[in-house]
């Protein structure tokens, strides 16, 4: 479409507004060769048409999705089937990135949760059991630290020790004494 085409009626400002970008972005896309720059009309304005809006929206969308401008350039010139395949590849890349980010979030959540990162689930369950019985934070911290050391020094003994500690808590009198000691200490 040329500036003499009657469908070329948009100024750069209206083109930018229609595509949701700034005039500066349009000029940048002209400069890097992503969007052809039309000739000026008799009044000195560059005029754009609907195809320019479509092209600019594609550029904006791909750039916002993190596609490097060099690749945007190639995608804009691709045949429809190649463009669709490239979009499918981009989508797969984004799904992979989301998976990696989700894993990083899980690691951060584990770190924030404290015990889950440091100890096996069975030990965390034991500490939660102590918490439900009324053990104080000081007792829980000492218990946690002892489990960390036990796991580091003799990982095989953790299960046996856990069975013994849970069995002790199964006895109501032992549990009561443990909590009373915690309150007295």
C-alpha positions as CSV (number, residue, x, y, z in Angstrom):
1,X,0.0,0.0,0.0
2,X,1.4,3.4,-0.9
3,X,0.7,6.8,0.5
4,X,-1.3,7.5,-2.7
5,X,-3.7,4.6,-1.9
6,X,-7.0,5.9,-0.6
7,X,-7.0,3.3,2.1
8,X,-3.8,4.9,3.6
9,X,-5.5,7.4,5.8
10,X,-3.9,7.0,9.2
11,X,-1.2,9.3,10.5
12,X,1.6,7.8,12.6
13,X,-0.1,8.9,15.8
14,X,-3.4,7.2,14.8
15,X,-1.5,4.1,13.7
16,X,0.3,3.9,17.0
17,X,-2.9,4.4,19.0
18,X,-4.7,1.7,16.9
19,X,-1.9,-0.8,17.6
20,X,-1.4,0.2,21.2
21,X,2.2,1.4,20.9
22,X,3.9,4.7,21.0
23,X,4.9,6.9,18.0
24,X,8.5,6.4,19.2
25,X,8.0,2.6,18.9
26,X,6.6,2.9,15.4
27,X,9.7,5.0,14.4
28,X,12.0,2.5,16.0
29,X,10.3,-0.3,14.0
30,X,10.9,1.7,10.9
31,X,14.5,2.2,11.8
32,X,15.2,-1.5,12.4
33,X,13.3,-2.5,9.2
34,X,10.3,-4.2,10.8
35,X,7.7,-1.9,9.5
36,X,8.1,-0.3,6.1
37,X,8.1,3.5,6.2
38,X,5.7,5.0,3.6
39,X,6.5,8.0,1.5
40,X,5.2,11.3,2.6
41,X,2.0,12.6,1.0
42,X,1.6,16.0,-0.6
43,X,1.0,17.6,2.9
44,X,4.2,16.0,4.3
45,X,2.5,13.3,6.4
46,X,3.2,9.6,6.2
47,X,0.0,7.7,5.8
48,X,-0.7,4.2,6.9
49,X,-3.5,1.7,6.1
50,X,-5.1,-1.4,7.7
51,X,-2.2,-3.7,6.7
52,X,0.2,-1.5,8.6
53,X,-2.1,-1.8,11.7
54,X,-2.0,-5.6,11.4
55,X,1.7,-5.7,10.9
56,X,2.3,-3.4,13.9
57,X,0.0,-5.4,16.1
58,X,1.9,-8.6,15.2
59,X,5.2,-6.8,15.9
60,X,4.0,-5.5,19.3
61,X,2.5,-8.9,20.3
62,X,5.7,-10.9,19.3
63,X,7.9,-8.4,21.1
64,X,5.7,-8.4,24.2
65,X,6.0,-12.2,24.2
66,X,9.8,-11.9,24.4
67,X,10.6,-12.7,20.8
68,X,13.8,-10.9,19.8
69,X,13.3,-8.3,17.1
70,X,15.6,-10.1,14.7
71,X,13.3,-13.2,14.9
72,X,10.2,-10.9,14.6
73,X,11.6,-9.7,11.3
74,X,11.9,-13.3,10.0
75,X,8.4,-14.2,11.3
76,X,6.8,-11.3,9.6
77,X,8.1,-12.5,6.3
78,X,7.2,-16.1,6.8
79,X,4.5,-18.0,4.9
80,X,1.3,-18.7,6.8
81,X,2.3,-22.3,7.5
82,X,5.8,-21.3,8.7
83,X,4.3,-18.5,10.8
84,X,1.9,-21.0,12.5
85,X,4.7,-23.5,13.1
86,X,6.9,-20.8,14.6
87,X,4.1,-19.7,16.9
88,X,3.6,-23.3,18.0
89,X,7.4,-23.5,18.7
90,X,7.2,-20.2,20.7
91,X,4.2,-21.5,22.6
92,X,6.2,-24.7,23.5
93,X,9.1,-22.6,24.6
94,X,6.8,-20.5,26.8
95,X,5.3,-23.7,28.3
96,X,8.8,-24.9,29.1
97,X,9.7,-21.6,30.7
98,X,6.6,-21.6,32.8
99,X,7.5,-25.1,34.0
100,X,10.9,-23.9,35.0
101,X,9.5,-20.9,36.7
102,X,6.9,-23.1,38.5
103,X,9.8,-25.3,39.8
104,X,11.7,-22.2,41.0
105,X,8.5,-21.0,42.8
106,X,8.2,-24.5,44.5
107,X,11.8,-24.3,45.6
108,X,11.2,-20.8,47.1
109,X,8.0,-22.0,48.8
110,X,9.9,-24.9,50.2
111,X,12.6,-22.6,51.5
112,X,9.9,-20.4,53.1
113,X,8.2,-23.4,54.6
114,X,11.5,-24.3,56.3
115,X,11.2,-27.8,57.6
116,X,9.9,-29.3,54.3
117,X,13.2,-28.3,52.6
118,X,15.4,-29.7,55.4
119,X,13.6,-32.8,56.5
120,X,11.8,-35.8,55.0
121,X,7.9,-35.6,55.0
122,X,7.6,-38.1,57.9
123,X,9.8,-36.0,60.1
124,X,7.8,-32.9,59.2
125,X,4.6,-34.8,60.1
126,X,6.2,-35.7,63.5
127,X,7.0,-32.0,64.1
128,X,3.5,-31.0,63.2
129,X,2.2,-33.7,65.6
130,X,4.3,-32.1,68.3
131,X,2.9,-28.7,67.4
132,X,-0.7,-30.0,67.6
133,X,0.0,-31.5,71.0
134,X,1.0,-28.0,72.2
135,X,4.9,-28.1,72.0
136,X,6.4,-24.6,72.1
137,X,8.5,-23.1,69.4
138,X,11.7,-23.6,71.4
139,X,11.0,-27.3,71.7
140,X,10.1,-27.5,68.0
141,X,13.3,-25.8,67.0
142,X,15.4,-28.1,69.2
143,X,13.6,-31.1,67.8
144,X,14.0,-29.9,64.2
145,X,17.7,-29.3,64.7
146,X,18.2,-32.7,66.2
147,X,16.5,-34.3,63.2
148,X,18.7,-32.3,60.9
149,X,21.8,-33.5,62.7
150,X,20.5,-37.1,62.9
151,X,19.8,-37.2,59.2
152,X,23.3,-35.8,58.4
153,X,25.1,-38.2,60.7
154,X,23.2,-41.4,60.3
155,X,20.4,-41.2,57.6
156,X,19.5,-44.8,58.1
157,X,18.7,-44.3,61.8
158,X,16.1,-41.6,61.1
159,X,13.3,-44.0,60.4
160,X,14.0,-46.1,63.5
161,X,14.2,-43.1,65.7
162,X,11.0,-41.7,64.2
163,X,9.2,-44.9,65.0
164,X,10.4,-44.7,68.6
165,X,9.5,-41.0,69.0
166,X,6.0,-41.5,67.5
167,X,5.5,-44.5,69.7
168,X,6.4,-42.4,72.7
169,X,3.9,-39.8,71.7
170,X,1.2,-42.5,71.4
171,X,1.4,-42.9,75.1
172,X,-0.8,-40.1,76.5
173,X,1.2,-39.8,79.8
174,X,4.6,-39.4,77.9
175,X,3.0,-36.8,75.6
176,X,1.6,-35.0,78.6
177,X,5.0,-35.0,80.4
178,X,6.7,-33.7,77.3
179,X,4.4,-30.8,76.9
180,X,4.4,-30.1,80.7
181,X,8.3,-30.1,80.6
182,X,8.1,-27.7,77.6
183,X,5.9,-25.3,79.6
184,X,8.1,-25.5,82.7
185,X,11.3,-25.1,80.8
